[in-house]
């Protein structure tokens, strides 16, 4: 959900955003300039860590503070010695406009690297799409979508996500079961539905963004096996760098967050692993525990 809100696509990856048009790109360029820094640097609250987050987007965040982005926000607030304050808004179209751009908060804890709508910090984790299967089933030893064992199997896949291209190239799309991409998680949860279908035998395997799949695979019923897709040869890539997002031009704030990430990376990794996030390095290889 890559906040990968991520991200290049959405479910979570509900982090998908549209690229700006010509005039808006010009404005974005101005905001990224030194002059914009002078205009925006004083917008960051000095009295609290103000976080923009989705109120119902587990395992990332919810109003009860149960998501791993909630836990990371709590860690940052502790290190900054500031109270934590949230602005809640669904991670969908308009999220950045109604939160960061309206100065209602100062940071999005999870955002895919490379989007123009925010200024990205350094990434604080890299994860990948994964195949979720029954640990005692016939697909338990599969490590790649090119494995002949997958032929004729029914795989769940979020329509429009990057892994769909790999499913198609490997001749698996004909028997795949699609799940919705853009949803309001307060109403619908395709990832949870996919894992429930896997546990019931409706599908043979579930393909989803690793941070989502890892969490639901170990919650809500019998634990499923999570197989990070780190051996895929086709494009697009299936691993993504996840950063924090701040307003364009806020370079001082970005550098402060970069320092916090660097100095607290081990604690951040511990939080991520507790939520089942499959971590990989910058080249997509599994990260050693």
C-alpha positions as CSV (number, residue, x, y, z in Angstrom):
1,X,0.0,0.0,0.0
2,X,4.2,1.2,-3.8
3,X,1.7,4.9,1.8
4,X,4.9,2.3,-1.4
5,X,0.7,5.6,0.7
6,X,3.4,4.7,-2.1
7,X,2.8,5.2,-4.0
8,X,3.4,4.5,-7.7
9,X,0.0,2.8,-7.9
10,X,-2.5,2.7,-5.0
11,X,-4.3,0.4,-2.7
12,X,-2.1,1.4,-0.5
13,X,-1.0,1.5,-3.0
14,X,-3.4,4.3,-2.5
15,X,-0.4,6.5,-2.7
16,X,-0.8,6.8,-6.5
17,X,-0.9,10.3,-7.8
18,X,-1.4,12.0,-11.2
19,X,1.5,13.8,-12.6
20,X,1.0,17.6,-12.8
21,X,0.0,19.3,-16.0
22,X,2.1,22.0,-17.7
23,X,1.1,25.1,-15.7
24,X,1.1,23.1,-12.4
25,X,4.6,21.8,-13.2
26,X,5.8,25.4,-13.6
27,X,4.4,26.2,-10.2
28,X,5.9,23.1,-8.7
29,X,9.3,24.1,-10.1
30,X,9.0,27.5,-8.4
31,X,8.1,25.8,-5.1
32,X,11.2,23.7,-5.3
33,X,13.4,26.8,-5.8
34,X,15.3,28.5,-3.0
35,X,12.7,31.2,-2.9
36,X,10.0,28.7,-2.1
37,X,12.1,27.4,0.7
38,X,12.0,30.9,2.4
39,X,8.2,30.9,1.9
40,X,7.5,27.5,3.3
41,X,10.2,26.7,5.9
42,X,8.3,28.7,8.6
43,X,5.1,26.6,8.0
44,X,6.5,23.6,9.9
45,X,5.1,23.6,13.5
46,X,7.6,24.2,16.2
47,X,5.2,22.9,19.0
48,X,4.2,19.5,17.6
49,X,4.9,16.8,15.1
50,X,2.0,17.3,12.7
51,X,1.4,14.1,10.6
52,X,-1.0,13.7,7.7
53,X,-2.5,10.1,7.7
54,X,-5.3,7.9,6.5
55,X,-7.8,7.1,9.4
56,X,-8.5,3.6,8.1
57,X,-5.5,2.2,6.2
58,X,-4.0,-0.7,8.1
59,X,-1.3,-1.8,8.3
60,X,-0.1,1.7,7.6
61,X,-2.3,3.9,9.8
62,X,-5.6,4.2,11.6
63,X,-7.2,6.5,14.1
64,X,-6.4,4.1,16.9
65,X,-2.7,4.4,16.2
66,X,-2.3,0.7,15.4
67,X,-0.4,1.0,12.1
68,X,3.4,0.8,11.5
69,X,3.4,4.4,10.2
70,X,1.7,5.4,13.5
71,X,4.4,3.7,15.4
72,X,7.1,5.4,13.4
73,X,5.4,8.7,13.9
74,X,5.4,8.1,17.6
75,X,9.1,7.3,17.5
76,X,9.9,10.5,15.7
77,X,7.8,12.6,18.0
78,X,9.6,11.0,21.0
79,X,13.0,11.8,19.4
80,X,11.9,15.4,18.7
81,X,10.5,15.7,22.2
82,X,7.2,17.0,20.7
83,X,3.6,15.9,21.0
84,X,2.2,14.0,18.1
85,X,-0.8,15.5,16.2
86,X,-2.7,14.0,13.3
87,X,-4.7,15.4,10.4
88,X,-6.9,12.6,9.1
89,X,-7.8,12.3,5.4
90,X,-8.4,9.2,3.2
91,X,-5.3,8.3,1.1
92,X,-6.9,9.0,-2.2
93,X,-7.2,11.8,-4.8
94,X,-6.8,15.1,-3.1
95,X,-4.9,13.8,-0.1
96,X,-1.8,16.0,-0.5
97,X,-3.9,19.1,-1.5
98,X,-6.2,18.8,1.5
99,X,-3.4,18.1,4.0
100,X,0.2,19.2,3.4
101,X,-0.7,22.0,0.9
102,X,-3.4,23.4,3.2
103,X,-0.7,23.5,6.0
104,X,-2.8,21.3,8.2
105,X,0.2,19.0,8.9
106,X,3.9,18.8,8.0
107,X,4.8,15.2,7.0
108,X,3.4,12.1,5.4
109,X,5.1,9.2,7.0
110,X,4.9,6.9,4.0
111,X,5.3,8.1,0.4
112,X,6.9,6.5,-2.7
113,X,10.1,8.0,-3.9
114,X,9.9,10.2,-7.0
115,X,6.5,11.9,-6.9
116,X,6.3,15.7,-7.7
117,X,3.5,16.3,-5.2
118,X,5.8,16.2,-2.3
119,X,9.5,16.7,-1.5
120,X,10.8,13.2,-0.6
121,X,13.2,12.5,2.3
122,X,15.7,9.8,2.0
123,X,14.0,6.4,1.9
124,X,13.6,4.6,5.2
125,X,12.7,1.3,3.8
126,X,12.6,-0.7,0.6
127,X,10.0,-3.4,0.0
128,X,8.7,-5.6,-2.8
129,X,5.6,-7.2,-4.1
130,X,5.1,-10.7,-2.7
131,X,3.3,-14.0,-3.4
132,X,1.3,-15.2,-0.4
133,X,0.5,-18.9,-0.3
134,X,-0.6,-21.7,2.0
135,X,2.6,-22.8,3.8
136,X,1.5,-26.4,3.4
137,X,0.2,-26.2,-0.1
138,X,1.7,-27.1,-3.5
139,X,3.0,-23.5,-4.1
140,X,5.0,-23.2,-0.8
141,X,8.4,-23.6,-2.5
142,X,7.7,-21.2,-5.4
143,X,10.1,-18.3,-5.6
144,X,9.3,-16.7,-9.0
145,X,6.3,-16.1,-11.1
146,X,8.0,-18.1,-13.9
147,X,7.7,-21.3,-11.9
148,X,5.8,-24.0,-13.9
149,X,4.0,-24.9,-10.7
150,X,1.9,-21.7,-11.1
151,X,0.5,-22.7,-14.5
152,X,-3.3,-23.1,-14.3
153,X,-3.4,-21.8,-10.7
154,X,-5.8,-19.0,-9.7
155,X,-3.9,-16.1,-8.4
156,X,-5.4,-13.0,-6.8
157,X,-4.0,-9.7,-8.1
158,X,-4.9,-6.1,-7.5
159,X,-5.9,-4.8,-10.9
160,X,-3.5,-2.2,-12.4
161,X,-0.7,-2.9,-9.9
162,X,2.8,-3.4,-11.3
163,X,2.8,-7.2,-10.6
164,X,-0.1,-7.6,-13.0
165,X,2.3,-7.1,-15.9
166,X,4.4,-10.0,-14.7
167,X,1.4,-12.1,-14.3
168,X,0.5,-11.4,-17.9
169,X,4.0,-12.0,-19.3
170,X,4.1,-15.4,-17.5
171,X,0.8,-16.5,-19.0
172,X,-1.1,-16.5,-15.7
173,X,-3.6,-13.7,-16.3
174,X,-6.3,-15.9,-17.8
175,X,-7.0,-17.7,-14.6
176,X,-6.3,-14.7,-12.2
177,X,-8.9,-13.1,-10.0
178,X,-8.8,-9.3,-10.0
179,X,-9.4,-7.1,-6.9
180,X,-10.2,-3.4,-6.9
181,X,-7.3,-0.9,-7.0
182,X,-8.8,2.4,-5.8
183,X,-11.0,2.0,-2.8
184,X,-12.0,3.8,0.4
185,X,-10.5,1.5,3.0
186,X,-13.2,2.6,5.5
187,X,-15.7,0.8,3.3
188,X,-13.7,-1.9,1.3
189,X,-10.5,-3.8,1.9
190,X,-9.4,-5.8,-1.2
191,X,-6.2,-7.0,0.4
192,X,-8.1,-8.5,3.4
193,X,-10.6,-10.0,1.0
194,X,-7.8,-11.6,-1.1
195,X,-6.2,-13.2,2.0
196,X,-9.6,-14.4,3.1
197,X,-10.1,-16.0,-0.3
198,X,-6.7,-17.6,-0.1
199,X,-7.5,-19.1,3.3
200,X,-10.8,-20.4,2.0
201,X,-9.4,-21.9,-1.1
202,X,-11.1,-19.5,-3.5
203,X,-7.7,-18.6,-4.9
204,X,-4.3,-20.5,-4.9
205,X,-2.1,-17.6,-4.2
206,X,-2.3,-13.8,-3.5
207,X,-0.1,-11.2,-5.2
208,X,0.2,-7.9,-3.4
209,X,2.4,-5.2,-2.1
210,X,4.6,-6.8,0.6
211,X,3.9,-4.5,3.5
212,X,0.2,-5.2,3.1
213,X,0.5,-8.9,2.3
214,X,2.9,-9.5,5.1
215,X,0.6,-8.0,7.7
216,X,-2.6,-9.7,6.6
217,X,-0.8,-13.0,6.1
218,X,-0.1,-13.2,9.8
219,X,-3.4,-11.7,11.0
220,X,-7.1,-12.7,10.7
221,X,-6.6,-16.4,10.6
222,X,-4.1,-19.2,9.9
223,X,-0.8,-17.7,9.1
224,X,0.2,-17.8,5.4
225,X,3.6,-17.9,3.8
226,X,5.0,-14.6,2.4
227,X,7.4,-15.1,-0.6
228,X,9.1,-11.8,-1.6
229,X,9.3,-11.6,-5.4
230,X,13.0,-10.7,-5.6
231,X,13.9,-12.9,-8.6
232,X,11.7,-11.5,-11.3
233,X,13.5,-10.7,-14.6
234,X,10.7,-8.8,-16.3
235,X,9.9,-5.1,-16.0
236,X,8.5,-3.2,-14.3
237,X,10.5,-3.6,-11.1
238,X,8.6,-4.9,-8.2
239,X,10.6,-3.2,-5.3
240,X,10.2,0.4,-4.3
241,X,11.8,2.9,-2.0
242,X,9.5,4.4,0.6
243,X,10.2,7.9,2.0
244,X,8.5,10.5,4.1
245,X,6.9,13.4,2.2
246,X,7.1,17.1,3.1
247,X,6.0,20.3,1.3
248,X,8.1,21.3,-1.7
249,X,10.8,23.7,-0.7
250,X,11.1,22.7,2.9
251,X,14.7,21.6,2.7
252,X,15.6,22.3,6.3
253,X,12.8,20.1,7.5
254,X,13.7,17.4,5.0
255,X,17.3,17.4,6.3
256,X,16.1,17.1,9.9
257,X,13.9,14.1,9.0
258,X,16.8,12.5,7.1
259,X,18.9,12.8,10.2
260,X,16.2,11.3,12.3
261,X,15.8,8.4,9.9
262,X,19.6,7.7,9.8
263,X,20.0,7.8,13.5
264,X,17.0,5.6,14.2
265,X,17.1,3.2,11.3
266,X,17.5,0.1,13.5
267,X,14.4,1.0,15.6
268,X,12.4,1.7,12.4
269,X,13.4,-1.6,10.9
270,X,12.3,-3.4,14.1
271,X,8.9,-1.8,13.8
272,X,8.6,-2.8,10.2
273,X,9.5,-6.4,10.8
274,X,7.0,-6.6,13.7
275,X,4.3,-5.8,11.1
276,X,5.6,-8.4,8.7
277,X,7.1,-6.0,6.1
278,X,9.4,-7.9,3.8
279,X,12.5,-5.7,3.6
280,X,14.9,-5.6,0.6
281,X,18.0,-3.6,-0.2
282,X,18.3,-0.9,-2.8
283,X,18.8,-3.5,-5.5
284,X,15.8,-5.6,-4.5
285,X,17.8,-8.4,-2.7
286,X,16.4,-9.6,0.6
287,X,17.7,-7.7,3.6
288,X,19.3,-9.8,6.3
289,X,17.6,-9.8,9.6
